[in-house]
Amino acid sequence: MERLSTLFSFLLTIFCLCYLLLGCEKGTGEFLIKGTITDDTFNQGLQGATASLYKVPIGTSDELFVKSMVLPANGTYEFVVPREKMERYILRVSKDLYFPLEEDIYYSSLSIKDPNIVNLSTTAMAWAKLHFKNNNPGALDHFRYIKQEGLAGCLSCCPITAQDFYGALDTTFYCLNNGNTNYSIFYWELNTANNGQKTTNTTAFDTTLIEVIY
């Protein structure tokens, strides 16, 4: 009986030690979040961009700044953060004349044993300048154009639906696009044979003209 009691005490001690060790380990350690931010326009690292990390505590919408860094020539970044229970982290990357990046990194997806790789890419901004002018306007004149190529779905993007104009026309629009990619429209002067396609390659960081004068 005494031997059984001793064995039970020994096993209980081992169990308590394991519990304490595992419990302590659960709240310790660090997360390594790293990756590469690529400039898809020039097929290189996004040198000079600022990568910033924020944390969002569970049950809140607060975005608490953690740390930031300026990216080197190869576009790599690395953040080491203490292991603490958060809902998520937010990685933001910004650079003048580039489309900003934002990525949610949820706590449940993070590993304490292995690096947490988050690779992102962006492009340089460019603009298409659309200029339409009617040199001999008449009351029944009807001009229409529709975008065929170009960036869509952003706040500064020009519409993808057909646009109609009547009578006198001399107007200009600036349409955001990905740098070094095509922007094209198809246009009609209705009730005439005048129609066609206009295409330009929008140079990164610059404004390129598409013009229809009729």
Order of alpha helices (4+ residues) and beta strands (2+ residues): alpha-beta-beta-beta-beta-beta-beta-beta-beta-beta-beta-beta-beta-beta-beta-beta-beta
